[in-house]
Amino acid sequence: MHSCALTHLADVDQAPFIDCSMSALYPPASGPRCAEKLGLDFTPIEACLTTNGPQLLADNGDRTHSLNPALYYVPWLLYDGVFSEEDLDQSQVDFQSVLCEKLGNSNNLPPLCLETKIKV
């Protein structure tokens, strides 16, 4: 679902959608609720799940198997293609803050970074 969301949502909507679904009690079923909560259209994501979703999943599987260091825990997060156990641990406590910090002083910060006034 996240791969389909990354493919079909605007850049500024991707992080809030993933943050919402990662916060759900059962993330695999959270898509429609998160889309509604965020005012997003879930229809293209849902369609993707049965069309190009399987290929996106296979591609991500290939990327997963080529990780260095090798994945030993899920979720496994990379920021700018780099794994850090400290980032992983902190992301599980406060994904939004870590994400906004990693985005830095970009002119294109998503609203979730601006709304919370996280210092970047």
GIFEN-V720335 format. One record per pair of residues at least 12 apart in sequence whose ideal C-beta (glycine too) atoms are under 6 Angstrom apart, sorted by the first residue. I is the first residue (numbers start at 0). GAP is how many residues later the second one is. D is the distance in Angstrom with one decimal. If there is no record, write none. Layout:
# GIFEN-V720335
i = {I	I}
gap = {GAP	GAP}
d = {D	D}
This chain:
# GIFEN-V720335
i = {0	1	2	2	3	3	3	3	4	4	7	7	11	12	14	14	15	15	16	18	18	19	20	76	78	95	96	99	99	99	100	103	104}
gap = {30	16	53	57	41	44	45	49	12	40	36	37	98	27	84	95	22	96	17	76	77	14	13	14	23	16	21	13	18	20	19	16	15}
d = {5.2	5.6	3.8	5.9	4.7	3.5	5.8	5.2	5.1	5.3	4.2	5.4	4.6	5.7	5.7	5.2	5.5	5.1	5.6	5.5	5.6	3.7	5.2	5.3	4.7	5.9	5.7	3.7	4.4	5.7	5.9	5.6	5.7}
